[in-house]
């Protein structure tokens, strides 16, 4: 029996990783594509809602996997529609900011808790460095923002661009950042064009 602490967070896996995960369960790899659509296109955070998966598979997934984004600790909304979220992660917190413009909506995400570069112009440098964010914690910022903006019926705002210019130096967390960027650009993920994701 798998304990909750040992479950695989599916937000840590890109398309290739999800296919391999399902193959490891003895399932057809396309199941990974189905689940990816549920997570990123429909915002599913539990397996019970995935109606095109059989009940036995949904039960098994609940035992061995989870969809666990980080938690929103606080939110601020400006009069111009800019939103800033404090995202609580293990060992600290990071910030994610959504900036609306007439023709686009840019999301600025973090890649580390703190930063080790000590750039004099950056307030993050004063916090010291704690750790790299996982892929789930990076893509989870986009997932949380998409959920929040998707429920804003008055503005119908959406994410058209992502910049990795929040807390941390993304190149020092290369593998996790690249995997998160893959999910941002994948058609089964957020489907952003390559030029709309900036490192």
C-alpha positions, -999 to 999 in steps of 0.1 A, spaced: 0 0 0 13 34 -10 13 61 17 1 96 9 37 109 13 51 86 -13 26 94 -40 38 109 -73 28 145 -79 17 144 -115 25 182 -118 62 172 -116 59 152 -149 59 165 -185 42 146 -213 70 120 -217 71 116 -179 33 110 -177 34 84 -204 62 66 -187 43 68 -154 12 52 -169 33 26 -187 48 17 -153 13 11 -140 7 -14 -169 -15 11 -187 -14 24 -223 8 55 -225 -21 75 -240 -36 75 -205 -9 101 -197 -22 123 -224 -58 120 -212 -48 129 -176 -27 158 -189 -57 173 -206 -77 170 -175 -51 187 -154 -42 216 -177 -72 221 -200 -99 215 -174 -81 224 -142 -88 190 -126 -72 185 -92 -87 151 -84 -91 118 -103 -128 113 -96 -137 140 -121 -118 123 -149 -148 106 -164 -131 91 -194 -109 69 -171 -123 37 -157 -133 36 -120 -106 10 -112 -79 32 -127 -91 63 -109 -91 44 -76 -55 32 -83 -44 67 -93 -57 80 -60 -35 55 -42 -2 61 -61 -5 97 -74 -17 132 -66 -23 165 -83 -8 189 -58 -2 225 -67 13 248 -41 -11 268 -19 -21 305 -23 -12 322 10 -24 357 1 -37 376 -29 -36 413 -38 -56 428 -66 -48 463 -80 -74 486 -96 -58 480 -130 -63 442 -126 -28 433 -117 -27 405 -93 0 393 -69 -1 360 -51 20 348 -22 25 311 -29 33 290 1 57 262 -6 77 238 16 102 259 35 89 294 26 70 314 1 74 329 -34 55 355 -54 36 352 -87 23 383 -105 -2 386 -133 0 418 -154 -30 425 -177 -26 446 -208 -51 453 -236 -38 426 -259 -21 402 -235 -18 389 -200 17 382 -187 24 359 -157 56 363 -138 66 332 -120 93 323 -95 119 295 -98 136 295 -64 130 304 -28 154 333 -24 184 336 -47 222 331 -43 234 357 -68 231 387 -45 224 412 -72 224 447 -56 192 459 -74 171 429 -64 152 426 -31 151 388 -34 189 388 -28 183 401 8 164 370 16 192 346 11 188 313 -8 168 284 5 162 259 -23 151 254 -59 114 250 -66 102 216 -80 86 214 -114 53 211 -96 59 243 -77 68 262 -108 40 249 -131 17 250 -101 20 288 -101 7 289 -137 -20 264 -128 -32 284 -98 -33 316 -118 -52 300 -146 -78 288 -121 -81 322 -105 -84 340 -138 -107 315 -153 -132 323 -126 -130 360 -132 -161 362 -155 -162 400 -155 -128 405 -172 -124 372 -191 -86 377 -187 -62 349 -195 -25 341 -196 -9 347 -230 27 351 -218 49 337 -190 82 352 -179 105 334 -154 114 367 -138 100 362 -103 121 351 -73 153 332 -81 176 327 -110 159 302 -133 192 290 -149 204 277 -116 173 255 -114 177 244 -150 161 209 -152 130 218 -132 125 250 -151 129 233 -185 104 207 -176 79 234 -164 85 253 -196 77 222 -216 44 219 -198 37 256 -206 43 251 -243 28 216 -248 -5 215 -266 -18 192 -239 -5 216 -212 -11 254 -215 -3 255 -252 17 287 -252 38 295 -283 76 292 -278 80 330 -282 55 336 -254 75 318 -227 106 338 -217 135 326 -197 
